Amino acid sequence: MIPNHILNDLRPDERVAILSRGSEVHFHVHPATDTPDAVRAFAAREGSEVLTSHMRDRAAIEAFVADRERDVGGEA
């Protein structure tokens, strides 16, 4: 589940990256101007991999997270 404050406080010049560390999903709010390489470098420093980045649309973010949680939980 993505924390509401991330979605509610997202500024127009910010985007969300969804990261994975093992089975744990976590989030990184980054400038919209960040390159994909910059987001991957941040994730690598955190010991994570980038599942997706540069997301802005709330419904798309929530759907992505819900799909990921179903995959990890083994539900169909």
Secondary structure per residue as TSV (DSSP state, phi and psi in degrees):
chain	resnum	aa	ss	phi	psi
A	1	M	-	360.0	132.1
A	2	I	-	-84.5	134.2
A	3	P	-	-61.9	135.7
A	4	N	H	-57.8	-35.2
A	5	H	H	-62.6	-29.4
A	6	I	H	-65.8	-45.9
A	7	L	H	-72.4	-40.6
A	8	N	H	-71.9	-31.3
A	9	D	T	-99.5	4.1
A	10	L	-	-66.4	120.7
A	11	R	-	-82.8	161.2
A	12	P	T	-58.1	-27.1
A	13	D	T	-96.0	14.8
A	14	E	E	-119.3	154.5
A	15	R	E	-134.8	166.3
A	16	V	E	-112.6	132.0
A	17	A	E	-105.6	137.8
A	18	I	E	-106.1	122.3
A	19	L	E	-115.6	159.1
A	20	S	E	-132.5	134.5
A	21	R	E	-128.2	99.9
A	22	G	T	65.9	-128.5
A	23	S	T	-91.7	-0.5
A	24	E	E	-86.4	129.1
A	25	V	E	-101.3	133.2
A	26	H	E	-141.8	174.5
A	27	F	E	-128.1	147.1
A	28	H	E	-133.5	118.7
A	29	V	E	-86.5	124.7
A	30	H	E	-133.9	159.1
A	31	P	E	-61.5	143.2
A	32	A	T	-59.8	-25.5
A	33	T	T	-80.5	-9.3
A	34	D	-	-60.1	140.6
A	35	T	-	-80.5	158.5
A	36	P	H	-55.7	-36.7
A	37	D	H	-63.4	-37.4
A	38	A	H	-66.3	-39.6
A	39	V	H	-66.9	-42.5
A	40	R	H	-63.1	-38.5
A	41	A	H	-64.9	-41.9
A	42	F	H	-59.5	-48.4
A	43	A	H	-60.4	-42.9
A	44	A	H	-61.8	-40.3
A	45	R	H	-62.6	-29.2
A	46	E	T	-89.0	-1.4
A	47	G	T	74.9	29.5
A	48	S	-	-122.8	169.3
A	49	E	E	-119.3	151.7
A	50	V	E	-85.5	122.4
A	51	L	E	-85.2	-40.9
A	52	T	E	-163.6	157.6
A	53	S	E	-143.8	174.7
A	54	H	E	60.7	33.7
A	55	M	E	-88.6	141.9
A	56	R	-	-130.1	-34.3
A	57	D	-	-73.9	120.1
A	58	R	H	-56.7	-47.0
A	59	A	H	-63.5	-39.9
A	60	A	H	-66.4	-40.4
A	61	I	H	-63.5	-48.6
A	62	E	H	-62.1	-40.1
A	63	A	H	-66.0	-41.8
A	64	F	H	-61.6	-46.1
A	65	V	H	-64.4	-42.8
A	66	A	H	-62.4	-42.8
A	67	D	H	-63.0	-41.8
A	68	R	H	-64.6	-42.9
A	69	E	H	-65.4	-36.2
A	70	R	H	-64.4	-42.3
A	71	D	H	-62.6	-44.9
A	72	V	H	-68.3	-39.2
A	73	G	H	-77.8	-11.2
A	74	G	T	80.3	9.7
A	75	E	-	-83.0	150.7
A	76	A	-	-100.2	360.0
